Amino acid sequence: MNPLLKKILIAVGILLVIFVAYRMFFASEPEAPLSSETVSGLPVEDGDLLSLLLQLKSLTLSDALLADPTFVTLQDFTVELAPEPVGRRNPFAVIGAAETPVATTTSTTTPATP
């Protein structure tokens, strides 16, 4: 390959890389408007929300699932969690340092009735 042609191809490649980098990092694209209006005067987002609400309004729910024998035979396998002790007052303190435990108390007040 001719050395002059090689230098020209390298220069064109470098210019191409510089152009692409400039377009990606420094060229600003036209900013989109913060809100757009539809013909009806409502913002586009409100129109979408309104159409979703109208779809929900026409929805009907059936209780056939709750009466299904398969649903009725389901069992609850909930596991009760035992309360655990509260941690240290300062978790970053040296372990074994004399420290009073954190006390958790709840108080309720009842308003005075006339």
N, C-alpha and C positions, 0 to 999 in steps of 0.2 A: 504494500500500500504506500502510496506517495506520502512523504512526510508533511507536505503542505496540506493535502486533503485530510490527513489525520488531525492536524492542528485546527483546521476549520470545523471538523466534526466535533472535536472536544469543545471548542468555543461555542458552537451552536448548542451543544448539550448543557453547558454551564449556564448560558443565557436562558435556556428553557427552564432549568431548575430554579433560577432566580425569579423568573416570571411567575412560575407556579407558586413559589413560596410567597411572593408579594401578593398575589391574588388571594391566597388562603389567609394570610395574617393581617394585611394592611388595607386591602380594598374593602370599603364598607358597602354593604348591600342596602338598598332602599328599605327603610324601616316600615313595618306593617303598622297600620293604625291601631290604636289601643282598643277601639271598639268599632264595630261596623253596624250600620243600621239596615234593616230590611225595608221593603216598600211600605209595610204597615206601620213603621215608626218604632217597632220594638227592636231591641238589640237581637242579634242572631242567637246569642246564648239563651235569651228569654224565650225566643220562638221554639228552640229545641226543648226547653224545659216545659213549655206549654203543651207541645205535642206529646211529650212523655206523660204529663199529667192527664191529658185526655185519654191516652191509651190505658192508663191505670184506672180511670173512672169507669171504663167499659169492661173491666175485668170482673169476672164472677168466680167466687170460690166455692168449692164443693167439699162437704164433710165426708165424702165416701171413703177417703183414705183413713180417717179416724175410726170408721166403723168396720174397716177391713179386718178379717180374723188374723191375718199375719201381723198387722200392726198391734192388735190387742194382745197377742202372745209375746210381744217383746218384753225383755226383762231389763231392769235398771241395775247396772253393775257399778254404781257410784261408790267410790272409796272415800270414807271420811278421813280427813287429814287431822292428825293430832296437833295441837298448838305446840310450837317449838319455842325454846327460851330465846329471849331477845339477845342480840349480840353485844359486843363491848361498846362502851361509851366512845372510846377513841380507837378505831380499828388499826391505827398506825402506831399506837403505843407499844412499848416493849412488852412481850408476853411475860406474864408473871408479875408485872408491876402492880403494886397495891392500888386497887381501883374499886370504887363502889359500883355495884351492879346498877344497870339502868332500870328504873322503876316505871312501869306503865300504869297509869291510873286514869280512869275515866270518871268524870263527875257530871251529874245532870242537875239542872235546876228547874224547879217548877214555878211558873209565874203565880204570883199571889192573886187570888180571886177575891173580888170585893163582896 
